[in-house]
Each structure stands twice: as C-alpha cells, then as structure tokens.
Amino acid sequence: MKNDHKDIGAKFKAIRKQRGLTIQQLSEIAGSNASISDFENGKSSLSMEVLLSLTAEMCVNFDELIIQRERYEKLISLESKIQDELLHGTEQSFKDCISEIDNTHQTTHNSLYWILAASCKVLGMEQYGWSLSESFMNKIRDYFFSIEIWTVFDIAQFGLLVEIFNNKSLFLLSRELKDCMQTPPRNGFDRVLIDTILETISVLLKRREKKYSDILINLIETCDMPLYFMYQISRTKFLRCVWKYYFYDSIHSLDEANAILLSVETLISKAVADSWATDFL
C-alpha cells in the first residue's frame, strides 16, 4: 500500500521546485526547515493549517495536492462509462450503469454517487423520456442549494442539470458560483465556474429571461478575465449580442454576433462557432 504522506510530500516538493522556491523561503510558514524537509521525504506530516498556508503561498489548489489519484481515476472512468452508454449503449445498459452507481452509493454512503446517479436519471429523462417524480427533482435542487463548498464535481453536475431549474434558481446559484471565483479569475477552477455560469445564461436567454440574464452577463463582463480565457471572453461577448438581439437592437446586434462567430471560427474552431450559431441564430 502506498504511503499517502510520502506521495503528498513528493508532489509538494515537485511543485515547490517548479515555483523556484527554497525550503528556507517557506520555513517561516512551516516553523522550520526540518519540518518541510521531513514532510517532503515522507518522514512526517504537516498540520492542515500549515499545509493550507503553504499551498496558498505556492498558488496551488489544496485538492490538487492531496487528491488520491486512484479514487479520482475511478470517478473519471465511471463518468466516461456514463457518456459511452448514452452515446452507444441501449436504454437497458444505461439503466444498468445507473444501478451500479446506486449500489455504490448504498455501499459507501457517499453522496457523490447519489448526485451522479440522479444526474444520470435526469439525462435519461431527456434522452429516453423517463418520468421522474417532483419530489425527486426537488431533492436534486435541495442538494445544490445546500452546498457550502463548491467543488469541480458539483459544478460539473450542476452544469448538466441546468434545464431542470427555474429561472430564479438558476440566477441564485449562478450568483453563488460567481462569488466562488477569484478576482481576477486565473485557473482551471475559475474557468469551470465561468463556463457553467455561461451555460445558465444560455438557458435563460433561450427562455427569453431578460432581467436575470442581463445581470449575470454583466457579472462575467466585469470580472476582468485574462486573455488566456479567450473562449470564455468570446462566449460572453456572443451571449451579450444575443441578449441585445432579443431585447434591444436586433439588426446591429446580429451583425456583431456574426462578426464574433467569424472570429471564433478563426481562433477556436468552426465546430464551436457552428454550435453557438445553431443555438441562437
């Protein structure tokens, strides 16, 4: 069995060196050179408070350091299987996949598997016309409104299920996600947050919801995204054009939207541009 302290310490050491930091530079946070050295070599552990302070100093998400790779890969494999069943399997094989996830939840009592199975059932409703009770749908909604700390997994599940939320719920949850972002946004976690908010805006626009979509677009427009968020910047500009097309000036905004689509086709891909255009234009 692997030594978790050793694995975490080795990863910490690799990131520290990548950042160009010495043990001496971090020793004030940890208390001594020896405490960091012993941690990196798997001889001892650090307190949660110290480890959080060190990861913040190195600008790395804490979960990136401590994640248990085998468990994470198990989840990735499971999500891949779900997608494969949806695309290539039968309705029965997809039901079997959900039963497997439900059984895992019953065994582990880990709510991660419950919400994953619930997400699959909603996808089955969309693809196979399954009927889901209102109490079940309310339980899903209650799950997201009860979240205190959003993780990438939770955000991704919410992004899959935006269609089942009413407009006010989408607005409230999206505003909460915006509050989770760094200012300015800078990493993969922030990118996932923005993508999910943009997806909720897209749904609100399709429903012709003027007020909430305007507020959320404005929140993203003013969050000062760096240039390497080019996809998110372009998507935001396009959705603003769609908003103006529906509620303000259809002629000029359509020209602007088409200009953005041309840029997206050139800088990102024609498939992405076609997907955006198919949604709205």
URBELPE-V277249 format. One line per field, one symbol per residue. psi: psi as a letter, one per 30 degrees, with the letter a starting at -180 (. if undefined). burial: + if it has 16 or more other C-alpha atoms within 10 Angstrom, else -. A space follows every 10 residues. Layout:
# URBELPE-V277249
psi: ???
burial: ???
This chain:
# URBELPE-V277249
psi: kkjeeeeeee eeeeeeeefg kleefffeef eleeeeeeef ggflllleee eeeeeeeghk keffefkjee eeeeeeeeee eeeeeeefal eeeeeeeeee eeeeeeefgj fefeeeeeee eeeeeeeggl kkleeeeeee eeeeffkejk leeeeeeeef gfffkleeee eeeeeeeeff lljlkfaeee eeeeeeeeee eeeeefghje eeeeeeeeee egghklfghe eeeeeeeeee eeeeeefdje eeeeeeeeee eeeeeefdle eeeeeeeeef .
burial: ----++++++ +++-++---- --+--++-++ --+-+++-++ ++--++---- +-+++--+-- ----+----- ----+--+-- -+--++---- ---++-++-- ++-++----- -+++++++++ ++++------ ---------+ +--+------ ---++-++++ +++-+-+--+ +-++--++-+ +---+++-++ ++++++++++ +++++---+- -+++-++--+ ----+---+- -+++++++++ ++++++---- --++-+++-+ ++-+------ --+--+---- -
